[in-house]
Amino acid sequence: MERITSLNTVQQWNEVLSASRVKPLLVFKHSSRCSVSTGAYDELTAWLEDAGELSPPCFLVEVVDHQELSRAIAEQAGIKHESPQALLIENGMVSWHASHWGITYSTLDDHLGNHCEK
């Protein structure tokens, strides 16, 4: 089962943002050109592998390929763009976010663990 869905357009983001009013979700902004981002992505995928079926849906934004989308997310969320960056979205708002070395298995578990069964 695919645990991460790519977001490619602002329209997709708007749909996801609207869906967060029903169920929390995670957006991960990633740059494949950055070793710190690669490390954070590895932490995320390890956490997702261990998370149960109730883990929040996870969406990936490749910031190099989708700069307009990345800017739209930052603007609408009211959170300065960083990469890597994890954003937990609940009820149309960011309830938690982390960037760079702050995205670890343990921080993801601390903030997302209540949304899944391990």
N, CA, C and O atoms as CSV, one atom per row, in Angstrom:
chain,resi,resn,atom,element,x,y,z
A,1,MET,N,N,0.836,-1.186,0.000
A,1,MET,CA,C,0.000,0.000,0.000
A,1,MET,C,C,0.876,1.243,0.000
A,1,MET,O,O,1.811,1.349,0.794
A,2,GLU,N,N,0.583,2.158,-0.866
A,2,GLU,CA,C,1.329,3.422,-0.927
A,2,GLU,C,C,0.921,4.288,0.258
A,2,GLU,O,O,-0.264,4.536,0.483
A,3,ARG,N,N,1.923,4.746,1.015
A,3,ARG,CA,C,1.640,5.534,2.217
A,3,ARG,C,C,1.763,7.037,1.969
A,3,ARG,O,O,1.320,7.836,2.795
A,4,ILE,N,N,2.363,7.432,0.838
A,4,ILE,CA,C,2.573,8.847,0.558
A,4,ILE,C,C,2.019,9.156,-0.829
A,4,ILE,O,O,2.325,8.467,-1.802
A,5,THR,N,N,1.203,10.199,-0.902
A,5,THR,CA,C,0.615,10.638,-2.162
A,5,THR,C,C,1.256,11.955,-2.570
A,5,THR,O,O,1.389,12.863,-1.749
A,6,SER,N,N,1.650,12.063,-3.820
A,6,SER,CA,C,2.258,13.302,-4.315
A,6,SER,C,C,1.198,14.378,-4.526
A,6,SER,O,O,0.108,14.112,-5.033
A,7,LEU,N,N,1.546,15.598,-4.123
A,7,LEU,CA,C,0.744,16.781,-4.430
A,7,LEU,C,C,1.504,17.543,-5.512
A,7,LEU,O,O,2.695,17.820,-5.367
A,8,ASN,N,N,0.814,17.876,-6.586
A,8,ASN,CA,C,1.479,18.533,-7.713
A,8,ASN,C,C,0.893,19.880,-8.099
A,8,ASN,O,O,1.537,20.658,-8.802
A,9,THR,N,N,-0.324,20.163,-7.644
A,9,THR,CA,C,-0.980,21.399,-8.063
A,9,THR,C,C,-1.600,22.125,-6.867
A,9,THR,O,O,-1.854,21.526,-5.822
A,10,VAL,N,N,-1.831,23.400,-7.042
A,10,VAL,CA,C,-2.501,24.195,-6.011
A,10,VAL,C,C,-3.933,23.686,-5.833
A,10,VAL,O,O,-4.448,23.675,-4.715
A,11,GLN,N,N,-4.572,23.271,-6.909
A,11,GLN,CA,C,-5.934,22.731,-6.810
A,11,GLN,C,C,-5.954,21.485,-5.922
A,11,GLN,O,O,-6.841,21.341,-5.081
A,12,GLN,N,N,-4.979,20.582,-6.104
A,12,GLN,CA,C,-4.900,19.399,-5.239
A,12,GLN,C,C,-4.710,19.814,-3.780
A,12,GLN,O,O,-5.336,19.249,-2.883
A,13,TRP,N,N,-3.843,20.806,-3.545
A,13,TRP,CA,C,-3.624,21.301,-2.187
A,13,TRP,C,C,-4.923,21.811,-1.579
A,13,TRP,O,O,-5.232,21.500,-0.429
A,14,ASN,N,N,-5.682,22.588,-2.337
A,14,ASN,CA,C,-6.946,23.121,-1.831
A,14,ASN,C,C,-7.917,22.001,-1.466
A,14,ASN,O,O,-8.644,22.108,-0.479
A,15,GLU,N,N,-7.932,20.938,-2.251
A,15,GLU,CA,C,-8.789,19.784,-1.956
A,15,GLU,C,C,-8.328,19.085,-0.675
A,15,GLU,O,O,-9.144,18.705,0.163
A,16,VAL,N,N,-7.017,18.922,-0.536
A,16,VAL,CA,C,-6.448,18.292,0.657
A,16,VAL,C,C,-6.728,19.149,1.889
A,16,VAL,O,O,-7.117,18.629,2.935
A,17,LEU,N,N,-6.535,20.437,1.768
A,17,LEU,CA,C,-6.795,21.348,2.874
A,17,LEU,C,C,-8.249,21.243,3.319
A,17,LEU,O,O,-8.534,21.210,4.516
A,18,SER,N,N,-9.150,21.191,2.378
A,18,SER,CA,C,-10.567,21.037,2.697
A,18,SER,C,C,-10.839,19.701,3.381
A,18,SER,O,O,-11.621,19.635,4.329
A,19,ALA,N,N,-10.197,18.640,2.905
A,19,ALA,CA,C,-10.379,17.308,3.489
A,19,ALA,C,C,-9.865,17.235,4.928
A,19,ALA,O,O,-10.309,16.386,5.701
A,20,SER,N,N,-8.937,18.116,5.290
A,20,SER,CA,C,-8.387,18.102,6.652
A,20,SER,C,C,-9.430,18.501,7.687
A,20,SER,O,O,-9.219,18.311,8.885
A,21,ARG,N,N,-10.537,19.044,7.243
A,21,ARG,CA,C,-11.619,19.395,8.177
A,21,ARG,C,C,-12.313,18.134,8.689
A,21,ARG,O,O,-12.969,18.158,9.730
A,22,VAL,N,N,-12.164,17.026,7.947
A,22,VAL,CA,C,-12.758,15.757,8.333
A,22,VAL,C,C,-11.735,14.848,9.010
A,22,VAL,O,O,-12.047,14.169,9.988
A,23,LYS,N,N,-10.503,14.842,8.476
A,23,LYS,CA,C,-9.472,13.941,8.982
A,23,LYS,C,C,-8.117,14.648,8.917
A,23,LYS,O,O,-7.775,15.241,7.894
A,24,PRO,N,N,-7.341,14.587,10.010
A,24,PRO,CA,C,-6.011,15.209,9.985
A,24,PRO,C,C,-5.142,14.604,8.891
A,24,PRO,O,O,-5.333,13.452,8.501
A,25,LEU,N,N,-4.187,15.388,8.396
A,25,LEU,CA,C,-3.274,14.894,7.373
A,25,LEU,C,C,-1.906,15.530,7.544
A,25,LEU,O,O,-1.757,16.551,8.216
A,26,LEU,N,N,-0.932,14.921,6.937
A,26,LEU,CA,C,0.444,15.396,7.014
A,26,LEU,C,C,0.927,15.779,5.627
A,26,LEU,O,O,0.735,15.039,4.662
A,27,VAL,N,N,1.556,16.943,5.537
A,27,VAL,CA,C,2.188,17.378,4.289
A,27,VAL,C,C,3.689,17.429,4.549
A,27,VAL,O,O,4.138,18.039,5.520
A,28,PHE,N,N,4.456,16.789,3.681
A,28,PHE,CA,C,5.913,16.792,3.788
A,28,PHE,C,C,6.479,17.490,2.562
A,28,PHE,O,O,6.304,17.027,1.435
A,29,LYS,N,N,7.160,18.608,2.792
A,29,LYS,CA,C,7.808,19.355,1.712
A,29,LYS,C,C,9.259,18.883,1.630
A,29,LYS,O,O,10.005,18.945,2.608
A,30,HIS,N,N,9.640,18.414,0.456
A,30,HIS,CA,C,10.902,17.695,0.278
A,30,HIS,C,C,11.688,18.229,-0.920
A,30,HIS,O,O,11.121,18.555,-1.963
A,31,SER,N,N,12.999,18.310,-0.743
A,31,SER,CA,C,13.894,18.620,-1.850
A,31,SER,C,C,14.846,17.448,-2.044
A,31,SER,O,O,15.638,17.124,-1.159
A,32,SER,N,N,14.760,16.823,-3.201
A,32,SER,CA,C,15.631,15.682,-3.496
A,32,SER,C,C,17.089,16.111,-3.689
A,32,SER,O,O,17.976,15.265,-3.806
A,33,ARG,N,N,17.331,17.411,-3.722
A,33,ARG,CA,C,18.695,17.929,-3.885
A,33,ARG,C,C,19.383,18.206,-2.551
A,33,ARG,O,O,20.523,18.669,-2.533
A,34,CYS,N,N,18.711,17.931,-1.442
A,34,CYS,CA,C,19.211,18.307,-0.125
A,34,CYS,C,C,19.384,17.070,0.750
A,34,CYS,O,O,18.437,16.307,0.941
A,35,SER,N,N,20.583,16.871,1.281
A,35,SER,CA,C,20.843,15.692,2.115
A,35,SER,C,C,20.058,15.731,3.422
A,35,SER,O,O,19.659,14.683,3.928
A,36,VAL,N,N,19.829,16.919,3.976
A,36,VAL,CA,C,19.031,17.026,5.202
A,36,VAL,C,C,17.600,16.583,4.905
A,36,VAL,O,O,16.985,15.887,5.713
A,37,SER,N,N,17.073,16.981,3.755
A,37,SER,CA,C,15.725,16.593,3.365
A,37,SER,C,C,15.637,15.081,3.149
A,37,SER,O,O,14.644,14.454,3.521
A,38,THR,N,N,16.660,14.507,2.557
A,38,THR,CA,C,16.684,13.061,2.350
A,38,THR,C,C,16.661,12.334,3.691
A,38,THR,O,O,15.962,11.332,3.840
A,39,GLY,N,N,17.413,12.827,4.657
A,39,GLY,CA,C,17.414,12.222,5.989
A,39,GLY,C,C,16.053,12.323,6.654
A,39,GLY,O,O,15.590,11.360,7.265
A,40,ALA,N,N,15.401,13.483,6.543
A,40,ALA,CA,C,14.070,13.666,7.121
A,40,ALA,C,C,13.049,12.762,6.427
A,40,ALA,O,O,12.160,12.207,7.072
A,41,TYR,N,N,13.184,12.621,5.118
A,41,TYR,CA,C,12.290,11.736,4.367
A,41,TYR,C,C,12.456,10.291,4.841
A,41,TYR,O,O,11.472,9.566,4.987
A,42,ASP,N,N,13.685,9.882,5.078
A,42,ASP,CA,C,13.941,8.530,5.595
A,42,ASP,C,C,13.292,8.333,6.965
A,42,ASP,O,O,12.730,7.273,7.240
A,43,GLU,N,N,13.368,9.351,7.823
A,43,GLU,CA,C,12.724,9.282,9.138
A,43,GLU,C,C,11.202,9.141,8.976
A,43,GLU,O,O,10.567,8.340,9.661
A,44,LEU,N,N,10.635,9.931,8.064
A,44,LEU,CA,C,9.197,9.884,7.808
A,44,LEU,C,C,8.777,8.505,7.306
A,44,LEU,O,O,7.814,7.931,7.814
A,45,THR,N,N,9.481,7.973,6.324
A,45,THR,CA,C,9.070,6.682,5.758
A,45,THR,C,C,9.233,5.561,6.782
A,45,THR,O,O,8.438,4.621,6.797
A,46,ALA,N,N,10.248,5.648,7.631
A,46,ALA,CA,C,10.402,4.644,8.698
A,46,ALA,C,C,9.221,4.724,9.655
A,46,ALA,O,O,8.671,3.697,10.052
A,47,TRP,N,N,8.827,5.951,10.029
A,47,TRP,CA,C,7.691,6.102,10.936
A,47,TRP,C,C,6.409,5.582,10.282
A,47,TRP,O,O,5.618,4.892,10.925
A,48,LEU,N,N,6.205,5.911,9.018
A,48,LEU,CA,C,5.003,5.455,8.325
A,48,LEU,C,C,4.946,3.935,8.227
A,48,LEU,O,O,3.865,3.352,8.309
A,49,GLU,N,N,6.086,3.293,8.055
A,49,GLU,CA,C,6.115,1.824,7.996
A,49,GLU,C,C,5.611,1.216,9.293
A,49,GLU,O,O,4.934,0.188,9.281
A,50,ASP,N,N,5.939,1.852,10.416
A,50,ASP,CA,C,5.533,1.340,11.719
A,50,ASP,C,C,4.136,1.780,12.139
A,50,ASP,O,O,3.518,1.152,12.999
A,51,ALA,N,N,3.637,2.857,11.537
A,51,ALA,CA,C,2.325,3.387,11.912
A,51,ALA,C,C,1.231,2.444,11.429
A,51,ALA,O,O,1.352,1.816,10.377
A,52,GLY,N,N,0.184,2.357,12.199
A,52,GLY,CA,C,-0.939,1.503,11.832
A,52,GLY,C,C,-1.819,2.141,10.781
A,52,GLY,O,O,-1.525,3.216,10.260
A,53,GLU,N,N,-2.891,1.463,10.487
A,53,GLU,CA,C,-3.821,1.900,9.442
A,53,GLU,C,C,-4.435,3.261,9.694
A,53,GLU,O,O,-4.861,3.921,8.747
A,54,LEU,N,N,-4.494,3.702,10.935
A,54,LEU,CA,C,-5.140,4.968,11.227
A,54,LEU,C,C,-4.207,6.157,11.110
A,54,LEU,O,O,-4.587,7.277,11.451
A,55,SER,N,N,-2.982,5.930,10.629
A,55,SER,CA,C,-2.056,7.054,10.490
A,55,SER,C,C,-2.667,8.088,9.554
A,55,SER,O,O,-3.400,7.731,8.632
A,56,PRO,N,N,-2.373,9.361,9.780
A,56,PRO,CA,C,-2.973,10.367,8.908
A,56,PRO,C,C,-2.469,10.206,7.478
A,56,PRO,O,O,-1.327,9.801,7.264
A,57,PRO,N,N,-3.316,10.522,6.499
A,57,PRO,CA,C,-2.836,10.504,5.123
A,57,PRO,C,C,-1.625,11.432,5.006
A,57,PRO,O,O,-1.572,12.486,5.640
A,58,CYS,N,N,-0.672,11.029,4.198
A,58,CYS,CA,C,0.566,11.790,4.042
A,58,CYS,C,C,0.710,12.212,2.582
A,58,CYS,O,O,0.529,11.412,1.664
A,59,PHE,N,N,1.041,13.484,2.395
A,59,PHE,CA,C,1.189,14.051,1.062
A,59,PHE,C,C,2.582,14.645,0.903
A,59,PHE,O,O,3.087,15.311,1.806
A,60,LEU,N,N,3.193,14.404,-0.236
A,60,LEU,CA,C,4.552,14.836,-0.537
A,60,LEU,C,C,4.535,15.949,-1.570
A,60,LEU,O,O,3.874,15.847,-2.603
A,61,VAL,N,N,5.274,17.014,-1.275
A,61,VAL,CA,C,5.459,18.108,-2.229
A,61,VAL,C,C,6.943,18.171,-2.562
A,61,VAL,O,O,7.769,18.446,-1.691
A,62,GLU,N,N,7.277,17.918,-3.815
A,62,GLU,CA,C,8.650,18.063,-4.289
A,62,GLU,C,C,8.854,19.545,-4.584
A,62,GLU,O,O,8.400,20.044,-5.614
A,63,VAL,N,N,9.538,20.247,-3.680
A,63,VAL,CA,C,9.591,21.711,-3.756
A,63,VAL,C,C,10.349,22.230,-4.970
A,63,VAL,O,O,10.024,23.308,-5.470
A,64,VAL,N,N,11.330,21.513,-5.453
A,64,VAL,CA,C,12.086,21.972,-6.627
A,64,VAL,C,C,11.189,21.955,-7.862
A,64,VAL,O,O,11.235,22.869,-8.686
A,65,ASP,N,N,10.381,20.917,-7.983
A,65,ASP,CA,C,9.508,20.765,-9.152
A,65,ASP,C,C,8.218,21.560,-9.041
A,65,ASP,O,O,7.594,21.873,-10.056
A,66,HIS,N,N,7.811,21.893,-7.817
A,66,HIS,CA,C,6.509,22.530,-7.607
A,66,HIS,C,C,6.637,23.738,-6.685
A,66,HIS,O,O,6.054,23.773,-5.602
A,67,GLN,N,N,7.403,24.717,-7.127
A,67,GLN,CA,C,7.657,25.915,-6.318
A,67,GLN,C,C,6.391,26.734,-6.083
A,67,GLN,O,O,6.189,27.250,-4.984
A,68,GLU,N,N,5.547,26.862,-7.086
A,68,GLU,CA,C,4.300,27.622,-6.918
A,68,GLU,C,C,3.421,26.975,-5.845
A,68,GLU,O,O,2.845,27.670,-5.008
A,69,LEU,N,N,3.322,25.667,-5.873
A,69,LEU,CA,C,2.545,24.932,-4.881
A,69,LEU,C,C,3.139,25.119,-3.494
A,69,LEU,O,O,2.410,25.352,-2.529
A,70,SER,N,N,4.442,25.021,-3.391
A,70,SER,CA,C,5.110,25.199,-2.106
A,70,SER,C,C,4.847,26.583,-1.525
A,70,SER,O,O,4.593,26.722,-0.329
A,71,ARG,N,N,4.909,27.599,-2.370
A,71,ARG,CA,C,4.618,28.972,-1.923
A,71,ARG,C,C,3.158,29.111,-1.492
A,71,ARG,O,O,2.871,29.772,-0.494
A,72,ALA,N,N,2.242,28.499,-2.227
A,72,ALA,CA,C,0.817,28.575,-1.885
A,72,ALA,C,C,0.550,27.935,-0.525
A,72,ALA,O,O,-0.231,28.460,0.269
A,73,ILE,N,N,1.194,26.810,-0.259
A,73,ILE,CA,C,1.024,26.141,1.034
A,73,ILE,C,C,1.530,27.048,2.151
A,73,ILE,O,O,0.851,27.231,3.161
A,74,ALA,N,N,2.716,27.611,1.972
A,74,ALA,CA,C,3.279,28.500,2.996
A,74,ALA,C,C,2.360,29.687,3.249
A,74,ALA,O,O,2.113,30.063,4.395
A,75,GLU,N,N,1.862,30.267,2.177
A,75,GLU,CA,C,1.005,31.440,2.308
A,75,GLU,C,C,-0.317,31.095,3.002
A,75,GLU,O,O,-0.724,31.785,3.938
A,76,GLN,N,N,-0.980,30.044,2.553
A,76,GLN,CA,C,-2.269,29.674,3.125
A,76,GLN,C,C,-2.138,29.149,4.548
A,76,GLN,O,O,-3.018,29.372,5.379
A,77,ALA,N,N,-1.036,28.450,4.830
A,77,ALA,CA,C,-0.837,27.884,6.161
A,77,ALA,C,C,-0.315,28.924,7.148
A,77,ALA,O,O,-0.429,28.755,8.362
A,78,GLY,N,N,0.256,29.996,6.616
A,78,GLY,CA,C,0.821,31.020,7.481
A,78,GLY,C,C,2.115,30.580,8.143
A,78,GLY,O,O,2.490,31.094,9.196
A,79,ILE,N,N,2.792,29.628,7.520
A,79,ILE,CA,C,4.046,29.079,8.038
A,79,ILE,C,C,5.135,29.319,6.996
A,79,ILE,O,O,4.979,28.948,5.833
A,80,LYS,N,N,6.233,29.938,7.414
A,80,LYS,CA,C,7.354,30.203,6.513
A,80,LYS,C,C,7.808,28.906,5.836
A,80,LYS,O,O,7.940,27.868,6.485
A,81,HIS,N,N,8.041,28.981,4.527
A,81,HIS,CA,C,8.512,27.816,3.783
A,81,HIS,C,C,9.895,27.403,4.249
A,81,HIS,O,O,10.793,28.232,4.396
A,82,GLU,N,N,10.051,26.118,4.476
A,82,GLU,CA,C,11.353,25.513,4.712
A,82,GLU,C,C,11.341,24.157,4.034
A,82,GLU,O,O,10.284,23.609,3.719
A,83,SER,N,N,12.519,23.634,3.818
A,83,SER,CA,C,12.628,22.312,3.216
A,83,SER,C,C,13.857,21.622,3.792
A,83,SER,O,O,14.977,22.126,3.695
A,84,PRO,N,N,13.627,20.474,4.388
A,84,PRO,CA,C,12.374,19.740,4.522
A,84,PRO,C,C,11.468,20.396,5.563
A,84,PRO,O,O,11.903,21.157,6.428
A,85,GLN,N,N,10.192,20.060,5.430
A,85,GLN,CA,C,9.213,20.601,6.366
A,85,GLN,C,C,8.040,19.630,6.466
A,85,GLN,O,O,7.549,19.121,5.458
A,86,ALA,N,N,7.606,19.386,7.689
A,86,ALA,CA,C,6.440,18.553,7.948
A,86,ALA,C,C,5.361,19.434,8.563
A,86,ALA,O,O,5.624,20.205,9.486
A,87,LEU,N,N,4.145,19.311,8.039
A,87,LEU,CA,C,3.017,20.107,8.515
A,87,LEU,C,C,1.847,19.182,8.823
A,87,LEU,O,O,1.348,18.505,7.925
A,88,LEU,N,N,1.404,19.139,10.067
A,88,LEU,CA,C,0.194,18.418,10.419
A,88,LEU,C,C,-0.962,19.405,10.279
A,88,LEU,O,O,-0.981,20.452,10.927
A,89,ILE,N,N,-1.917,19.061,9.431
A,89,ILE,CA,C,-3.044,19.936,9.139
A,89,ILE,C,C,-4.303,19.309,9.736
A,89,ILE,O,O,-4.647,18.168,9.429
A,90,GLU,N,N,-4.982,20.068,10.588
A,90,GLU,CA,C,-6.231,19.630,11.190
A,90,GLU,C,C,-7.223,20.775,11.105
A,90,GLU,O,O,-6.898,21.918,11.426
A,91,ASN,N,N,-8.437,20.460,10.671
A,91,ASN,CA,C,-9.487,21.478,10.570
A,91,ASN,C,C,-9.047,22.689,9.752
A,91,ASN,O,O,-9.389,23.825,10.079
A,92,GLY,N,N,-8.289,22.438,8.689
A,92,GLY,CA,C,-7.879,23.504,7.788
A,92,GLY,C,C,-6.742,24.378,8.297
A,92,GLY,O,O,-6.416,25.395,7.685
A,93,MET,N,N,-6.133,23.984,9.420
A,93,MET,CA,C,-5.051,24.784,10.006
A,93,MET,C,C,-3.871,23.904,10.397
A,93,MET,O,O,-4.033,22.710,10.650
A,94,VAL,N,N,-2.688,24.500,10.446
A,94,VAL,CA,C,-1.497,23.777,10.887
A,94,VAL,C,C,-1.552,23.660,12.410
A,94,VAL,O,O,-1.591,24.665,13.119
A,95,SER,N,N,-1.554,22.423,12.901
A,95,SER,CA,C,-1.567,22.210,14.350
A,95,SER,C,C,-0.173,21.885,14.885
A,95,SER,O,O,0.074,21.988,16.087
A,96,TRP,N,N,0.730,21.494,13.995
A,96,TRP,CA,C,2.124,21.220,14.368
A,96,TRP,C,C,2.963,21.282,13.102
A,96,TRP,O,O,2.502,20.916,12.021
A,97,HIS,N,N,4.187,21.742,13.244
A,97,HIS,CA,C,5.107,21.699,12.111
A,97,HIS,C,C,6.539,21.593,12.626
A,97,HIS,O,O,6.850,21.982,13.752
A,98,ALA,N,N,7.382,21.062,11.777
A,98,ALA,CA,C,8.809,20.932,12.082
A,98,ALA,C,C,9.576,21.027,10.777
A,98,ALA,O,O,9.028,20.807,9.697
A,99,SER,N,N,10.853,21.358,10.895
A,99,SER,CA,C,11.681,21.428,9.701
A,99,SER,C,C,13.082,20.909,10.010
A,99,SER,O,O,13.469,20.743,11.166
A,100,HIS,N,N,13.808,20.666,8.960
A,100,HIS,CA,C,15.202,20.242,9.018
A,100,HIS,C,C,15.420,19.096,10.002
A,100,HIS,O,O,14.757,18.063,9.904
A,101,TRP,N,N,16.341,19.266,10.948
A,101,TRP,CA,C,16.709,18.199,11.879
A,101,TRP,C,C,15.633,17.959,12.932
A,101,TRP,O,O,15.757,17.039,13.740
A,102,GLY,N,N,14.594,18.764,12.934
A,102,GLY,CA,C,13.477,18.566,13.849
A,102,GLY,C,C,12.511,17.492,13.374
A,102,GLY,O,O,11.574,17.140,14.090
A,103,ILE,N,N,12.732,16.969,12.174
A,103,ILE,CA,C,11.874,15.908,11.651
A,103,ILE,C,C,12.580,14.579,11.888
A,103,ILE,O,O,13.421,14.148,11.100
A,104,THR,N,N,12.217,13.951,12.986
A,104,THR,CA,C,12.804,12.658,13.346
A,104,THR,C,C,11.680,11.667,13.622
A,104,THR,O,O,10.520,12.044,13.789
A,105,TYR,N,N,12.048,10.410,13.667
A,105,TYR,CA,C,11.074,9.370,13.993
A,105,TYR,C,C,10.385,9.710,15.311
A,105,TYR,O,O,9.162,9.623,15.414
A,106,SER,N,N,11.163,10.094,16.315
A,106,SER,CA,C,10.574,10.344,17.637
A,106,SER,C,C,9.672,11.581,17.646
A,106,SER,O,O,8.632,11.564,18.305
A,107,THR,N,N,10.038,12.656,16.934
A,107,THR,CA,C,9.152,13.820,16.924
A,107,THR,C,C,7.882,13.528,16.130
A,107,THR,O,O,6.799,13.983,16.498
A,108,LEU,N,N,8.012,12.783,15.060
A,108,LEU,CA,C,6.820,12.382,14.311
A,108,LEU,C,C,5.912,11.535,15.192
A,108,LEU,O,O,4.696,11.729,15.200
A,109,ASP,N,N,6.493,10.603,15.928
A,109,ASP,CA,C,5.703,9.744,16.802
A,109,ASP,C,C,5.049,10.552,17.919
A,109,ASP,O,O,3.893,10.310,18.266
A,110,ASP,N,N,5.777,11.499,18.476
A,110,ASP,CA,C,5.225,12.344,19.540
A,110,ASP,C,C,4.000,13.128,19.066
A,110,ASP,O,O,3.035,13.291,19.813
A,111,HIS,N,N,4.041,13.606,17.833
A,111,HIS,CA,C,2.976,14.485,17.354
A,111,HIS,C,C,1.922,13.786,16.490
A,111,HIS,O,O,0.825,14.310,16.300
A,112,LEU,N,N,2.255,12.613,15.975
A,112,LEU,CA,C,1.310,11.915,15.102
A,112,LEU,C,C,0.861,10.568,15.666
A,112,LEU,O,O,-0.086,9.960,15.166
A,113,GLY,N,N,1.541,10.115,16.698
A,113,GLY,CA,C,1.279,8.784,17.240
A,113,GLY,C,C,-0.145,8.575,17.726
A,113,GLY,O,O,-0.650,7.453,17.695
A,114,ASN,N,N,-0.798,9.638,18.173
A,114,ASN,CA,C,-2.179,9.482,18.634
A,114,ASN,C,C,-3.164,9.336,17.468
A,114,ASN,O,O,-4.359,9.142,17.692
A,115,HIS,N,N,-2.679,9.426,16.236
A,115,HIS,CA,C,-3.518,9.273,15.054
A,115,HIS,C,C,-3.372,7.882,14.433
A,115,HIS,O,O,-3.886,7.637,13.342
A,116,CYS,N,N,-2.675,6.970,15.119
A,116,CYS,CA,C,-2.468,5.651,14.541
A,116,CYS,C,C,-2.414,4.581,15.621
A,116,CYS,O,O,-2.360,4.877,16.815
A,117,GLU,N,N,-2.430,3.340,15.176
A,117,GLU,CA,C,-2.259,2.192,16.073
A,117,GLU,C,C,-0.952,1.515,15.683
A,117,GLU,O,O,-0.757,1.140,14.527
A,118,LYS,N,N,-0.078,1.367,16.635
A,118,LYS,CA,C,1.185,0.670,16.368
A,118,LYS,C,C,1.149,-0.701,16.976
A,118,LYS,O,O,2.118,-1.452,16.864
